[in-house]
Amino acid sequence: MAKCTAPTYGHRTASGAAACPACSSRSYRSYTSYDSYPSYSSPYTSSANNSGNRSSSSGSTRSSKPRWSPAGSSIFYTPAEVRTLTPVRENIENRSSLPDLRDVFLCHAWDDRQGAAKELHDLLESNGVSVWFSEKDVLIGSSLLREIDKGLTKSRVGIVLVTPALLRRLAGEGIADKELSVLLARDLLVPIVHNTTYEALRDVSPLLGSRSGLSTSEEAMKDIAAKLAELVVIEPRY
C-alpha cells in the first residue's frame, strides 16, 4: 500500500495532494485546508517593526511600563517604544544637572506653526513640559540645522514633528545626512510622524527616517504628548 506523504510534506495545496501516491485519488477537500491551520506571525513581516526603522509602536500591544513611568501612571507602551525611548531617557538623565534647560525643543515646519506644531506644543505644556518653540524662541529665517543644534543645546531632548510640510522643507533645503547624523548620534532626537509616513520621510532623509519614534496614525496626539511628558520630566529626588 502506498504511504501518505502528508506527515512529511503536508497537503496544503491541491497539487501536493495530487502528488501523494496514497491520496492522489481522493478528494483534496477531505484534508484540512490551509485556512484551518493555526495562524502565525512571519518574522519577515514583523522585522520592520523590530529593526527600529519604522514607528516604534506599529503592530505591537501596549502592555509595557518603562522604568521612568511614574507610579500610578495609566500610560502603557509597546516593548518597541520602550527600547526606542530608553537611550533617549538615559541621555536626558545625564543632562538633568545642567542649568536652565528646557525639557523639549520642538522642531517643525513653518507651515505647521499654527496647526499641528502648536497643538503638540500646547499639549506638552499642559502636561507640565517646558518647550522651546519657534513661535516664542527661534528667529524666523534661521537655518533649520542651526536652530535644531541651538535648541538641543538648550533643551533636554529634541522633538521633530514630521509632516508633509516638513518633508517639503527638508527636501528644499537639502539637509545633508552627515550633518543630521551628528544630532541623531546623540540620542536626543525623537521623530513624531503626523499625516505622513516613515516611507515618505526616508525618501527625503534616509537617516532621519531610520530613527524610530511615535506616530499619530497609531495613537492620538494627546497620548503622544503624555508619553513625551513622562520621558522628559525628571522627578526631584529627596
C-alpha positions, 0 to 999 in steps of 0.5 A: 500500500502506498504511504501518505506523504502528508506527515512529511510534506503536508497537503496544503495545496491541491497539487501536493495532494495530487502528488501523494501516491496514497491520496492522489485519488481522493478528494483534496477537500477531505484534508484540512485546508490551509485556512484551518491551520493555526495562524502565525506571525512571519518574522519577515513581516514583523522585522520592520517593526523590530529593526527600529526603522519604522514607528516604534509602536506599529503592530505591537500591544501596549502592555509595557511600563518603562522604568521612568513611568511614574507610579500610578501612571495609566500610560502603557507602551509597546516593548518597541517604544520602550527600547526606542525611548530608553537611550533617549531617557538615559541621555536626558538623565545625564543632562538633568544637572545642567542649568536652565534647560528646557525639557523639549525643543520642538522642531517643525515646519513653518507651515505647521506653526499654527496647526499641528506644531502648536497643538503638540506644543500646547499639549506638552505644556499642559502636561507640565513640559517646558518647550522651546518653540519657534513661535516664542524662541527661534528667529524666523529665517534661521537655518533649520540645522542651526536652530535644531543644534541651538535648541538641543543645546538648550533643551533636554531632548529634541522633538521633530514633528514630521509632516508633509510640510516638513518633508517639503522643507527638508527636501528644499533645503537639502539637509545633508545626512552627515550633518543630521547624523551628528544630532541623531548620534546623540540620542536626543532626537525623537521623530513624531510622524503626523499625516505622513509616513516613515516611507515618505520621510526616508525618501527625503532623509534616509537617516532621519527616517531610520530613527524610530519614534511615535506616530499619530496614525497609531495613537492620538496626539494627546497620548503622544504628548503624555508619553513625551511628558513622562520621558522628559520630566525628571522627578526631584529626588529627596 
